[in-house]
């Protein structure tokens, strides 16, 4: 499974890129606003940090406006994936952009039927929001399972990009279901490495090593 980080904080992106675990980045208008920086400037910097897809979202709601904004975004770098909402105009834009060779991330997916439409429109990525789905009493992981089944039934090339990831269990369950990608905040990615028995083991090894009085090198 590919790991994308969901942030516009370039310091976090650099730190995670240095681990070799980072396969791409997702952003949205809220994350860009939180960064306090110019939108195009921060997207360009992110694209210079990672060779993987960098999702940059349009803010227009009509097809013509989305296409105008997409033209600006895809000029930033070859690894920009234009992010569009799951609406009729968004799907129309998705089809036009993918036909022209541009990566497209269709976002705000909350049903398997929506995911089916995005795949038929040629989306590179579909972003089902599991955390927000859970919040209103639905089964986020059930949604991923349904999409995986449908995509496999018809051999769609669209990658399932699990979004709105809130905790490590979301990552685990997504991987078990065969999701292609997950995107999570830096804190969730860092939490994946943590386990109390690992910490306890390191403490024990270090205590015994100190008692030995030895050094390496």
C-alpha positions as CSV (number, residue, x, y, z in Angstrom):
1,X,0.0,0.0,0.0
2,X,1.3,3.5,-0.9
3,X,1.6,6.1,1.9
4,X,0.6,9.7,1.2
5,X,0.7,12.4,3.8
6,X,-2.3,14.7,4.2
7,X,-0.7,18.1,5.0
8,X,0.7,21.3,3.5
9,X,3.4,21.6,6.1
10,X,6.6,21.2,4.1
11,X,8.7,20.5,7.2
12,X,6.6,17.5,8.0
13,X,6.7,16.4,4.3
14,X,10.5,16.6,4.2
15,X,10.9,14.7,7.5
16,X,8.7,11.8,6.2
17,X,10.3,11.9,2.8
18,X,13.6,11.3,4.4
19,X,12.3,8.0,5.9
20,X,11.7,6.6,2.4
21,X,8.1,5.8,3.4
22,X,6.4,8.6,1.6
23,X,4.9,8.0,-1.8
24,X,2.9,11.2,-2.3
25,X,1.1,14.1,-0.7
26,X,-2.5,15.3,-0.6
27,X,-3.6,18.8,0.2
28,X,-6.9,20.7,0.3
29,X,-8.0,24.3,0.7
30,X,-8.3,23.9,4.5
31,X,-4.7,22.6,4.8
32,X,-3.3,25.3,2.6
33,X,-5.1,27.9,4.7
34,X,-3.7,26.4,7.8
35,X,-0.2,26.7,6.4
36,X,-0.7,30.5,6.0
37,X,1.2,30.5,2.7
38,X,0.5,31.2,-0.9
39,X,-1.3,28.3,-2.5
40,X,0.7,28.0,-5.7
41,X,4.0,28.6,-3.9
42,X,3.4,25.8,-1.3
43,X,2.2,23.3,-4.0
44,X,5.4,24.0,-6.0
45,X,7.6,23.4,-3.0
46,X,5.8,20.2,-2.1
47,X,6.3,19.0,-5.7
48,X,10.0,19.6,-5.4
49,X,10.2,17.5,-2.2
50,X,8.6,14.3,-3.5
51,X,8.5,12.7,-6.9
52,X,5.1,11.1,-6.1
53,X,1.7,12.5,-6.9
54,X,0.8,15.8,-5.1
55,X,-2.9,16.4,-5.0
56,X,-3.8,20.1,-5.5
57,X,-7.5,20.9,-5.3
58,X,-9.6,23.2,-7.6
59,X,-12.0,25.6,-5.8
60,X,-14.3,26.3,-8.7
61,X,-17.6,24.4,-8.8
62,X,-18.4,24.6,-12.5
63,X,-16.7,22.6,-15.2
64,X,-15.3,25.6,-17.1
65,X,-13.9,27.1,-13.9
66,X,-12.4,23.8,-12.8
67,X,-10.7,23.5,-16.2
68,X,-9.2,27.0,-16.0
69,X,-7.8,26.3,-12.5
70,X,-6.6,22.8,-13.5
71,X,-4.6,24.3,-16.3
72,X,-2.8,26.5,-13.8
73,X,-2.2,23.7,-11.4
74,X,-0.9,21.2,-13.8
75,X,1.7,23.7,-15.1
76,X,3.3,23.7,-11.6
77,X,5.0,20.3,-12.0
78,X,4.5,17.0,-13.8
79,X,3.6,15.2,-10.5
80,X,0.6,17.4,-9.8
81,X,-2.7,15.4,-9.5
82,X,-5.6,17.8,-9.9
83,X,-8.2,17.2,-7.2
84,X,-11.9,17.6,-8.1
85,X,-15.1,17.1,-6.1
86,X,-17.4,14.2,-6.8
87,X,-20.1,16.2,-8.6
88,X,-21.3,16.0,-12.2
89,X,-19.1,18.9,-13.1
90,X,-16.2,17.3,-11.2
91,X,-16.6,14.1,-13.1
92,X,-16.8,15.9,-16.4
93,X,-13.6,17.7,-15.6
94,X,-12.0,14.4,-14.5
95,X,-12.8,12.9,-17.9
96,X,-11.4,15.8,-19.8
97,X,-8.2,16.0,-17.8
98,X,-7.5,12.2,-17.7
99,X,-8.1,12.1,-21.5
100,X,-5.4,14.7,-21.7
101,X,-2.9,12.7,-19.6
102,X,-3.3,14.6,-16.3
103,X,-3.6,12.7,-13.0
104,X,-6.9,13.3,-11.3
105,X,-7.9,12.7,-7.7
106,X,-11.7,12.6,-7.3
107,X,-12.4,13.6,-3.7
108,X,-15.3,13.6,-1.1
109,X,-16.5,10.1,-2.0
110,X,-19.0,8.7,0.4
111,X,-20.7,5.9,-1.6
112,X,-19.7,2.9,-3.7
113,X,-21.9,4.3,-6.5
114,X,-19.9,7.5,-6.5
115,X,-16.7,5.5,-6.7
116,X,-18.1,3.6,-9.7
117,X,-18.8,6.9,-11.5
118,X,-15.3,8.2,-10.8
119,X,-13.7,5.1,-12.2
120,X,-15.9,5.3,-15.3
121,X,-14.7,8.9,-15.7
122,X,-11.1,7.7,-15.7
123,X,-10.0,9.0,-12.3
124,X,-6.5,8.2,-11.3
125,X,-7.5,8.1,-7.6
126,X,-10.8,8.0,-5.8
127,X,-10.8,9.4,-2.2
128,X,-13.4,7.8,0.1
129,X,-13.5,9.6,3.4
130,X,-13.7,6.8,6.0
131,X,-13.4,9.0,9.2
132,X,-16.2,11.3,8.2
133,X,-18.3,8.3,7.1
134,X,-17.8,6.8,10.6
135,X,-18.7,10.1,12.2
136,X,-22.3,10.0,10.9
137,X,-22.9,6.4,11.8
138,X,-21.9,4.6,8.6
139,X,-19.1,2.0,8.2
140,X,-16.1,3.6,6.5
141,X,-14.3,0.3,6.1
142,X,-17.4,-1.3,4.6
143,X,-17.3,1.4,2.0
144,X,-13.7,0.5,1.1
145,X,-14.6,-3.2,0.9
146,X,-17.5,-2.4,-1.5
147,X,-15.3,-0.2,-3.7
148,X,-12.6,-2.8,-3.8
149,X,-15.1,-5.5,-4.9
150,X,-16.6,-3.3,-7.6
151,X,-13.3,-2.2,-9.0
152,X,-12.0,-5.8,-9.1
153,X,-15.2,-7.0,-10.8
154,X,-14.5,-4.7,-13.7
155,X,-10.7,-4.4,-13.6
156,X,-10.9,-0.6,-13.2
157,X,-7.5,1.1,-13.0
158,X,-8.6,3.8,-10.5
159,X,-6.6,3.5,-7.3
160,X,-8.5,3.5,-4.0
161,X,-7.0,6.3,-1.9
162,X,-8.4,6.0,1.7
163,X,-8.8,9.5,3.1
164,X,-10.0,11.0,6.4
165,X,-7.8,8.5,8.2
166,X,-8.1,9.2,11.9
167,X,-5.9,6.5,13.6
168,X,-3.6,3.5,12.9
169,X,-6.6,1.0,12.8
170,X,-7.9,2.8,9.8
171,X,-4.5,2.2,8.1
172,X,-4.5,-1.5,9.1
173,X,-8.0,-2.2,8.0
174,X,-7.4,-0.4,4.7
175,X,-4.4,-2.5,4.0
176,X,-6.2,-5.7,4.9
177,X,-9.0,-4.8,2.4
178,X,-6.5,-4.2,-0.4
179,X,-6.7,-0.4,-0.7
180,X,-4.1,1.0,-3.0
181,X,-3.2,4.1,-1.1
182,X,-3.9,5.7,2.2
183,X,-3.4,9.4,3.1
184,X,-3.1,10.4,6.7
185,X,-1.9,13.4,8.8
186,X,1.8,13.2,9.9
187,X,0.8,12.3,13.5
188,X,-1.1,9.1,12.3
189,X,1.9,8.0,10.2
190,X,4.3,8.5,13.0
191,X,1.9,6.6,15.4
192,X,2.2,3.5,13.2
193,X,5.7,2.8,14.4
194,X,4.8,3.1,18.1
195,X,4.3,0.0,20.3
196,X,4.8,-0.2,24.1
197,X,6.6,-3.5,23.8
198,X,9.1,-2.0,21.3
199,X,9.8,0.9,23.7
200,X,10.1,-1.6,26.6
201,X,12.5,-3.8,24.7
202,X,14.7,-0.8,23.7
203,X,14.8,0.3,27.4
204,X,15.9,-3.2,28.5
205,X,18.6,-3.5,25.8
206,X,20.0,-0.1,26.6
207,X,20.1,-0.8,30.4
208,X,21.9,-4.1,29.8
209,X,24.3,-2.4,27.4
210,X,25.1,0.3,29.9
211,X,25.9,-2.4,32.5
212,X,28.4,-4.1,30.1
213,X,30.6,-1.0,30.0
214,X,31.2,-1.5,26.3
215,X,31.1,0.8,23.2
216,X,30.7,0.2,19.5
217,X,33.7,1.7,17.7
